[in-house]
Amino acid sequence: MDKEIREKIALKRYQILSPVLAEPARAQNEYFRKQAEIEHEFPRYGFRKVRVSTMKAWLKKYRKGGFDLLKPKNRSDGGRPKRLREDLLKTIEIKCKAHPSLSVQKLYEELRDQNLLGQPPVHYNTLLRVVKEQGWLPLKGRTDVRKAYEVDNVNDLWIADFMHGPQVRTANRSTKAILCAILDDHSRMVVGHAFSTSETISALTVVLKEASLAYGLPKRLYCDNSSTFSSDLLTRSCAQAGISLIHSKPYDSPSRGKVERFFRTVRERFLPNLQEGMTLEELNEAFSLWLKDDYHHKLHAGIEERPIDRYNASVGRVLIRRLSREELDEIFLIRHERVVNHDATISFKGSLYEVPSAYIRQRIEIRHPVDDPEELYLYDNGVRIGKIRLLDKKENARTFRPQQVSTHLSFHKGEVLP
C-alpha cells in the first residue's frame, strides 16, 4: 500500500474519531455504537461498517502516538504471495520468458500440473497479480490487429483524408497544394476532391458539400483524429445530416489503407505528369480530367472491376439520400454568438454589422458559410431572420431621424410648462 493511500485512510479514521476526542467515555461509547450501524467510505476499500472495538482501538492508538499510528501498517511480505517461495517465483519468471505467447490461464494450468504452485496451489488470481505486477507476460493482445473489409453498397461508407501535393503558383509566390479526397469504400470511386492551400475544415467542407450534392449523403464518414476531422462544425454537420462520423485510432493510418493506397496511385500516376508552375485552378482541372479518363476507368486490383462500373451497378439497387444545395449550405454554417451594442451593431472579425434594433442589449446567434465569413445571417432560436450587412454610417446619417419626445421642461426659460 503506497504512502498516499495510507495517509487518506488515516484521515478517514481521524474524521470518525474527531467528534468525540474530548468527550467522556460514556459519550464516546454512545457515539461509537451509532457509527457502527452506518457504512463509511474508505479509500481503496470502499463502503464498509466499523466495529465499536475497532474504533476504540483507533482512539487508543491516536492518544498514544498521534496521527501516524492511525495509518495502516505495511506488510513485511507486501507484494509477494505467501505460499510462493523465491525459487518458485524464479521458476515462474523463466517459464514466462521461454513461452511469452502463453495466456495466464494456460500458464497456471501447466504450473499447477507440475506442482510449481505450492501445496495446496495458490489461487489463479494470485498468479495473475504476480505476473501482471512483474510484467512477465503481455496481458493484452496486439492493438494493431485488423482485417480486410468491404461494405455492400455505395454510400455505405466514405473515407476522407488529406495528401500533401506539389508546389503551385499563387499570386507572386509558390505554395504547397494539399489534396482533400473522399473515397467510396464499395466502388473505390473518388466522390469528392479538391486541391487547396490548407488542411482545414474550410477545405474539407467544400469537398464534402460538393460530394454530397453530386452523389448523395453517405451513411458513414470514416476519417482520422486530426483537428479538422474532430472539429465541432463537422460533428454538428454530420449529426444534422444523419451521417455517422467515425474516427480511426490516433496515428493509425493503415486502418485507412484504401484512401492511402489511392494517394499512392496519385503520386505514381498523376503527379509525375504535371508541369511546373501550375496554378491551383489548373491543378484541380488536370486532376478532374485524370480521374475521369484514367482512374475511374482503369481496372482496380482491389475489386477486380473498374470503379465507374461497380458504382453504376450498385447505385441502382440502393436508395440514395439527397439534400438540396440550400439545405447543405444551412447544415455547414459556422455559428457564433454576439451581444448587440446600444446602437444596434455587433463586431465580427474587426468589422461592424447592423442588426434590427429589437435585439439591442440581447445575445444573438450569427452564422456564415465556412468559406465566406462576410456572408452573415442572423438567427433567433434556430430560425433564420435574414442577412445582416456591414455598418454604413454615412447612409444612416442620411436616412435615420431620431424620434422627438415631448417634454414639459423649457430649457430656454428655465421653467416647467403647464
Legacy VTK file of the C-alpha trace (Angstrom):
# vtk DataFile Version 3.0
C-alpha trace
ASCII
DATASET POLYDATA
POINTS 418 float
0.000 0.000 0.000
1.534 3.310 -1.057
2.084 6.297 1.191
-0.750 8.398 -0.221
-3.394 5.706 0.345
-2.202 5.121 3.921
-2.436 8.861 4.547
-6.011 9.029 3.205
-7.106 6.059 5.298
-5.643 7.677 8.411
-7.512 10.890 7.644
-10.760 8.971 7.311
-10.190 7.268 10.662
-9.467 10.628 12.246
-12.682 12.088 10.790
-14.642 9.329 12.521
-12.880 9.845 15.878
-12.700 13.625 15.803
-16.197 14.499 17.171
-15.587 12.675 20.498
-11.853 13.121 21.097
-12.530 15.483 24.004
-15.720 13.755 25.253
-16.057 11.447 28.286
-16.074 7.660 27.861
-19.875 7.344 28.101
-20.405 9.815 25.234
-17.703 8.092 23.234
-19.333 4.662 23.615
-22.740 6.000 22.581
-21.189 7.733 19.553
-19.251 4.612 18.528
-22.400 2.473 18.696
-24.202 4.848 16.330
-21.247 4.953 13.932
-21.055 1.143 13.911
-24.563 0.993 12.406
-23.723 3.021 9.287
-21.326 2.402 6.408
-18.261 4.590 5.922
-16.410 5.075 2.639
-12.701 4.308 2.946
-10.046 4.881 0.291
-9.180 1.642 -1.537
-11.705 -0.447 0.462
-14.941 1.357 -0.426
-18.019 1.327 1.845
-17.850 -0.820 4.988
-19.009 -0.864 8.585
-16.631 -0.439 11.538
-16.980 -2.254 14.848
-17.081 -0.409 18.150
-13.970 -2.292 19.325
-12.103 -1.179 16.169
-12.927 2.480 16.758
-11.818 2.164 20.392
-8.534 0.662 19.197
-8.057 3.613 16.814
-8.723 6.046 19.658
-6.182 4.291 21.868
-3.544 4.391 19.139
-4.215 8.067 18.431
-3.826 9.047 22.077
-0.641 7.015 22.309
1.193 8.082 19.148
-0.889 10.688 17.375
-1.921 10.759 13.725
0.855 8.486 12.434
-0.451 5.499 14.374
-3.789 5.780 12.568
-2.037 4.829 9.335
-2.293 1.134 8.318
0.945 -0.809 8.711
2.749 -2.120 5.665
3.027 -5.880 5.415
6.565 -7.184 5.698
5.872 -9.519 2.772
3.894 -6.966 0.778
3.711 -7.625 -2.940
4.702 -11.280 -2.610
2.295 -14.215 -2.291
2.698 -16.037 0.993
2.931 -19.536 -0.432
5.256 -18.732 -3.360
8.884 -19.039 -2.359
11.715 -17.226 -4.094
12.738 -20.337 -6.043
9.136 -20.801 -7.274
8.909 -17.177 -8.337
12.142 -17.581 -10.303
10.770 -20.699 -11.993
7.613 -18.837 -12.993
9.681 -15.979 -14.418
11.764 -18.389 -16.526
8.623 -20.138 -17.741
7.102 -16.825 -18.850
10.311 -15.795 -20.596
10.515 -19.074 -22.501
6.829 -19.021 -23.553
5.704 -15.373 -23.944
2.654 -16.361 -26.011
1.093 -18.324 -23.130
-2.084 -16.977 -21.614
-2.099 -16.620 -17.835
-4.793 -19.300 -17.616
-2.654 -21.775 -19.610
0.413 -20.863 -17.558
-1.500 -21.517 -14.331
-2.657 -24.947 -15.541
0.858 -26.020 -16.557
2.443 -24.801 -13.317
-0.263 -26.492 -11.277
0.203 -29.795 -13.108
3.982 -29.603 -12.463
3.430 -28.881 -8.731
5.158 -25.496 -9.021
2.463 -23.513 -7.225
2.878 -24.962 -3.722
0.635 -27.306 -1.772
-2.168 -26.521 -1.850
-1.612 -24.498 -5.064
-2.076 -20.753 -4.882
-5.213 -19.299 -6.415
-5.276 -18.273 -10.074
-5.831 -14.601 -9.116
-2.618 -14.671 -7.083
-0.601 -15.833 -10.075
-2.353 -13.286 -12.288
-1.422 -10.479 -9.908
2.229 -11.581 -9.706
2.593 -11.902 -13.474
0.892 -8.543 -14.016
2.964 -6.679 -11.419
6.239 -8.124 -12.698
5.331 -7.697 -16.365
6.385 -11.249 -17.203
3.633 -11.843 -19.779
1.887 -9.435 -22.170
-1.617 -9.468 -20.686
-3.068 -7.598 -23.646
-3.051 -8.731 -27.248
-1.754 -6.716 -30.164
-3.503 -3.412 -30.695
-2.723 -3.192 -34.421
-4.740 -6.248 -35.443
-7.121 -5.508 -38.304
-8.987 -7.389 -41.021
-9.777 -6.605 -44.633
-13.340 -5.369 -45.100
-15.674 -4.048 -47.781
-19.192 -2.638 -47.415
-22.052 -3.958 -49.549
-23.249 -0.823 -51.346
-22.207 2.630 -52.488
-22.567 5.419 -49.905
-22.459 2.899 -47.056
-19.004 4.216 -46.149
-16.917 7.159 -47.319
-13.271 7.545 -46.323
-11.785 11.057 -46.179
-8.195 12.219 -45.810
-5.623 14.831 -46.899
-2.476 14.379 -49.005
0.338 16.881 -49.421
0.864 17.546 -53.121
3.047 19.619 -55.454
4.019 23.267 -55.343
1.631 25.627 -57.135
1.824 29.254 -58.142
-0.390 31.662 -56.183
-0.059 35.421 -56.740
3.689 36.163 -56.581
4.848 33.136 -54.628
4.901 29.363 -54.633
2.992 27.307 -52.051
2.202 23.655 -51.422
-1.085 22.269 -52.692
-2.941 19.845 -50.402
-5.436 17.349 -51.782
-8.623 16.597 -49.862
-10.165 13.391 -51.197
-13.224 11.334 -50.267
-13.308 7.710 -51.422
-16.383 5.487 -51.616
-15.409 2.198 -49.958
-17.586 -0.124 -52.081
-16.809 1.210 -55.553
-13.458 2.963 -54.905
-14.900 5.975 -56.724
-13.465 9.335 -55.710
-16.715 11.101 -54.855
-15.113 14.315 -53.593
-11.804 16.009 -54.327
-10.092 19.382 -54.412
-6.593 20.770 -54.108
-6.298 23.801 -51.803
-3.550 25.580 -49.923
-4.610 24.471 -46.435
-5.598 21.376 -44.486
-8.529 22.999 -42.689
-12.216 22.454 -42.028
-12.914 25.028 -44.747
-11.231 22.853 -47.384
-12.980 19.726 -46.116
-16.401 21.378 -46.015
-16.235 22.497 -49.640
-15.316 18.966 -50.777
-17.879 17.230 -48.571
-20.701 19.578 -49.656
-19.973 19.068 -53.352
-19.663 15.294 -52.891
-22.986 15.114 -51.034
-24.671 17.231 -53.685
-23.369 15.079 -56.552
-23.533 11.576 -55.050
-25.977 11.875 -52.146
-25.335 11.510 -48.432
-23.205 8.675 -47.038
-24.281 6.523 -44.117
-20.830 6.726 -42.518
-17.821 9.022 -42.843
-14.509 7.488 -41.745
-11.551 9.782 -41.045
-8.618 10.355 -38.717
-8.416 12.272 -35.432
-6.827 15.497 -36.673
-8.229 18.852 -35.566
-10.019 19.256 -38.903
-11.916 15.973 -38.668
-12.544 16.404 -34.923
-13.953 19.924 -35.234
-17.305 20.850 -33.728
-18.522 22.034 -37.135
-18.011 18.634 -38.781
-19.527 16.807 -35.810
-22.613 19.037 -35.753
-22.993 18.963 -39.546
-22.847 15.151 -39.660
-25.376 14.992 -36.816
-27.804 17.238 -38.688
-27.328 15.326 -41.955
-27.749 11.929 -40.310
-24.185 10.800 -41.111
-22.337 8.510 -38.698
-18.919 10.124 -38.069
-16.257 7.515 -37.250
-12.656 8.303 -36.284
-9.747 5.916 -36.600
-7.314 5.400 -33.754
-4.647 8.111 -33.423
-1.567 7.553 -35.616
-3.188 4.518 -37.287
-3.020 5.381 -40.987
-3.059 1.671 -42.050
-6.672 1.496 -40.847
-7.481 3.926 -43.693
-5.468 1.840 -46.125
-7.821 2.259 -49.103
-7.537 6.024 -49.286
-3.805 5.784 -48.523
-3.457 3.348 -51.446
-5.319 5.812 -53.650
-2.878 8.561 -52.634
-0.036 6.246 -53.674
-1.693 5.881 -57.086
-1.929 9.687 -57.333
1.789 10.030 -56.590
2.747 7.347 -59.074
0.388 8.041 -61.992
-0.749 11.656 -61.740
1.894 13.842 -60.129
4.824 12.790 -62.410
2.969 14.105 -65.486
2.365 17.613 -64.135
4.080 20.686 -65.479
5.916 23.015 -63.138
4.459 26.382 -62.189
0.795 25.383 -62.438
-1.849 27.433 -60.677
-4.279 25.894 -58.218
-7.120 26.128 -60.744
-5.052 24.381 -63.416
-4.073 21.632 -60.968
-7.697 20.944 -59.992
-8.768 20.881 -63.633
-5.988 18.425 -64.506
-6.864 16.192 -61.557
-10.546 16.072 -62.551
-9.596 15.034 -66.085
-7.222 12.356 -64.778
-9.961 10.857 -62.585
-12.406 10.867 -65.479
-10.063 9.489 -68.152
-7.767 7.290 -66.082
-8.515 6.247 -62.520
-12.278 5.693 -62.692
-11.949 3.734 -65.955
-8.936 1.565 -65.059
-9.262 -1.967 -63.707
-8.895 -1.741 -59.908
-6.915 -4.655 -58.462
-8.733 -4.474 -55.118
-12.195 -5.033 -56.605
-11.216 -6.540 -59.996
-13.528 -4.059 -61.716
-13.465 -0.504 -62.940
-14.652 1.868 -60.183
-17.174 3.503 -62.524
-18.695 0.117 -63.426
-19.027 -1.030 -59.837
-20.569 2.309 -58.823
-23.169 2.183 -61.605
-24.021 -1.438 -60.773
-24.622 -0.633 -57.114
-26.313 2.761 -57.319
-29.392 1.284 -58.976
-30.193 -1.112 -56.116
-29.938 1.251 -53.148
-31.846 4.315 -52.008
-29.663 7.412 -52.212
-30.416 10.104 -49.620
-30.107 13.606 -51.010
-30.327 17.179 -49.777
-30.645 20.372 -51.810
-27.782 22.850 -52.052
-29.684 25.246 -49.780
-30.112 22.525 -47.144
-26.431 21.585 -47.350
-25.403 25.240 -47.068
-27.556 25.553 -43.950
-26.034 22.450 -42.346
-22.426 23.559 -42.874
-22.779 27.101 -41.480
-20.363 28.165 -38.724
-22.045 29.590 -35.624
-21.048 32.479 -33.351
-22.698 34.431 -30.552
-22.523 38.180 -30.024
-24.128 40.745 -27.689
-25.769 43.608 -29.604
-24.466 47.089 -28.766
-26.685 50.003 -27.781
-26.502 51.333 -31.346
-27.824 48.034 -32.806
-24.419 46.880 -34.064
-22.162 43.899 -33.471
-18.451 43.457 -34.048
-17.266 40.459 -36.066
-13.717 39.898 -37.319
-12.856 43.584 -36.978
-15.943 44.913 -38.780
-19.226 46.360 -37.546
-22.544 44.938 -38.725
-26.063 46.267 -38.279
-28.843 44.165 -36.731
-32.509 45.020 -36.086
-32.943 47.377 -33.147
-35.247 44.861 -31.433
-32.114 42.912 -30.453
-30.328 45.775 -28.670
-28.567 44.507 -25.488
-29.520 40.903 -26.340
-27.287 37.931 -27.103
-27.805 36.775 -30.681
-26.575 33.932 -32.882
-24.964 34.611 -36.242
-23.945 32.030 -38.845
-21.887 32.132 -42.033
-20.532 29.697 -44.654
-17.152 28.276 -43.736
-15.616 29.681 -46.925
-17.275 33.132 -46.742
-17.153 34.773 -43.264
-18.556 38.038 -44.648
-21.910 36.471 -45.551
-23.522 36.714 -42.114
-27.040 35.601 -41.207
-28.965 36.392 -38.024
-30.780 33.538 -36.256
-33.372 33.693 -33.480
-33.968 30.367 -31.653
-32.751 28.434 -34.694
-34.882 30.427 -37.174
-33.099 32.462 -39.834
-34.148 36.120 -39.593
-32.165 37.378 -42.529
-28.803 38.521 -43.786
-27.076 41.324 -41.896
-24.972 43.936 -43.636
-21.907 45.989 -42.852
-22.488 49.234 -40.987
-22.686 52.290 -43.257
-22.620 55.363 -41.028
-22.980 57.831 -43.895
-26.059 56.072 -45.201
-27.554 56.048 -41.703
-26.880 59.772 -41.376
-28.971 60.428 -44.474
-31.891 58.171 -43.563
-32.077 57.904 -39.771
-34.109 60.506 -37.839
-34.297 60.297 -34.005
-37.830 60.291 -32.626
-38.903 63.507 -30.922
-40.073 63.019 -27.343
-42.391 65.672 -25.850
-41.285 67.227 -22.564
-42.692 69.658 -20.014
-39.315 71.289 -19.411
-38.446 74.602 -21.032
-34.683 74.931 -21.054
-34.882 78.366 -22.617
-36.928 79.887 -19.826
-35.808 77.519 -17.078
-39.371 76.654 -16.059
-41.860 73.771 -16.205
-44.649 74.275 -18.732
-48.276 73.690 -17.641
LINES 1 419
418 0 1 2 3 4 5 6 7 8 9 10 11 12 13 14 15 16 17 18 19 20 21 22 23 24 25 26 27 28 29 30 31 32 33 34 35 36 37 38 39 40 41 42 43 44 45 46 47 48 49 50 51 52 53 54 55 56 57 58 59 60 61 62 63 64 65 66 67 68 69 70 71 72 73 74 75 76 77 78 79 80 81 82 83 84 85 86 87 88 89 90 91 92 93 94 95 96 97 98 99 100 101 102 103 104 105 106 107 108 109 110 111 112 113 114 115 116 117 118 119 120 121 122 123 124 125 126 127 128 129 130 131 132 133 134 135 136 137 138 139 140 141 142 143 144 145 146 147 148 149 150 151 152 153 154 155 156 157 158 159 160 161 162 163 164 165 166 167 168 169 170 171 172 173 174 175 176 177 178 179 180 181 182 183 184 185 186 187 188 189 190 191 192 193 194 195 196 197 198 199 200 201 202 203 204 205 206 207 208 209 210 211 212 213 214 215 216 217 218 219 220 221 222 223 224 225 226 227 228 229 230 231 232 233 234 235 236 237 238 239 240 241 242 243 244 245 246 247 248 249 250 251 252 253 254 255 256 257 258 259 260 261 262 263 264 265 266 267 268 269 270 271 272 273 274 275 276 277 278 279 280 281 282 283 284 285 286 287 288 289 290 291 292 293 294 295 296 297 298 299 300 301 302 303 304 305 306 307 308 309 310 311 312 313 314 315 316 317 318 319 320 321 322 323 324 325 326 327 328 329 330 331 332 333 334 335 336 337 338 339 340 341 342 343 344 345 346 347 348 349 350 351 352 353 354 355 356 357 358 359 360 361 362 363 364 365 366 367 368 369 370 371 372 373 374 375 376 377 378 379 380 381 382 383 384 385 386 387 388 389 390 391 392 393 394 395 396 397 398 399 400 401 402 403 404 405 406 407 408 409 410 411 412 413 414 415 416 417
